[in-house]
Amino acid sequence: MTNHSRKRWKKWRNFSFLGIFILLAVGGGAYHFTRRAPDLPNEEVKFGEFLDYVQMRGEMKALKSIVMTAPARAGDLQIIKLLKSGTLVRKGDIVVQFDTSNLQGTLNERKSALRQAEAEIERTKAQAKLQEEQNVTLVMQRKYDVERASLEASKQEILSKIDGEKNKLLLSNAEQLVVETDQKVISDRDGFAADAAAGQHKRNAERYEVTETEHRISEMTLRAPLDGMVTLLPNFRNRSGFGFGSNAPEFKEGDKAYPHAAIAELPDLSTLKVTARIDETDRGRIKVGNPVKVNVDALPDRELEGKVDEISTLARNDFSTWPPPKNFDVIITLNQRDPRLRPGMSANVRVLVEQVPDSLMIKPEALFQRERHYVVFVLGQAGYSPRVVQVLRRTKGQMVISGNLKKGDRVALKDPEAMEEKRK
């Protein structure tokens, strides 16, 4: 082989080795990337404000309400008109109407008796006036007789002794009749006054009965004392068709009511607040004044804001589950009002308990434990590489971390090393 040929062979061999090396390097690198960067779900590291909420279920309740009850002295109570639950009313609107037919009959009888008593008083007054006029005439007549008898008695000097004595006797009789007439006038006046007093007493009694019956009739109409929404209450005396332990049905038209029965409740919508119960494990995390976000189930298009207004100091057992946990009552005041809100509406409540600005955040699925350390797997050009991090804050949906990470890094949501072990 000539020197020229040997040079060409060496040059071709060097290029071949270089090509093979490049192919091996590319192939090995591709193999390493494929092995270290499998198709795993990942997520970008977020940078922003960390918000930690305590979540609970709540219910809209009016802290003030008025219970409308059946009258106590109305006798037979049958509901003939009753608004339905959820009806909005204005102050003065009729909510419940009981049957007043029996009382109306009683009222008519009382009014008739009152008219008779008043007529009797008028008759007594007329009779007293007539008798007084007759007595006045009689008194005048008696006095005239006295004057005439006195005149005749004054003539005794020119009359015989017998006639003089006779005239004196006539004068004495006339004077006695005047005294008797005066006594009769007084007696008649006292008698008519007594009759008038009795008549007035009877009239006042009948007038009282009329007023009382009218008042009882007015009690048969229950009107709204304020603007609000009607909530019908259960009729505990009407359990027909309802088994033991079942809830009593609401009052309805046609039902019989008993005295003082609570028929309906009228919540004051201006006092609507959210009431909830918090587990004792979270009781120490919330404070009065914490901001709150409320999502009412019936209003999916709006999120309301508020604050914690009150937390009970004593825990109560919640018997809706078993074993019953101990919960604390929480009252939340809303910052906004919505005319669609109604008592009894359910809501999701989120109380903001912690707020950390400028935080690096990842999902809990991106954190893995290696011995005594926590690591995340960051996606790079050569695949996923582990980095040790520290967990500063933790919630169910996100965690605040510190370490060799920055905003925009993508971290694996599954363990690449575990996936590699499965492939082997």
Secondary structure, DSSP 4 states (H G I P E B T S, - for coil): --HHHHHHHHHHHHHHHHHHHHHHHHHHHHHHHHHHS-S--EEEPEEEEEEEEEEEEEEEEES-EEEEE--SS-SS-BEEEEPPTT-EE-TT-EEEEE--HHHHHHHHHHHHHHHHHHHHHHHHHHHHHHHHHHHHHHHHHHHHHHHHHHHHHTTTTTS-HHHHHHHHHHHHHHHHHHHHHHHHHHHHHHHHHHHHHHHHHHHHHHHHHHHHHHHHHHHTEEE-SSSEE-EE-B-TT--TT--TTSPPPBP-TT-B--TT-EEEEEE-GGGEEEEEEEETTTGGG--TT-EEEEEETT-TT--EEEEEEEE-SS-EE-TTSSSPPEEEEEEEEESS--TT--TT-EEEEEEEEEEEEEEEEE-GGG-EEETTEEEEEEEETTEEEEEEEEEEEE-SS-EEEEES--TT-EEESS-HHHHHHHH-
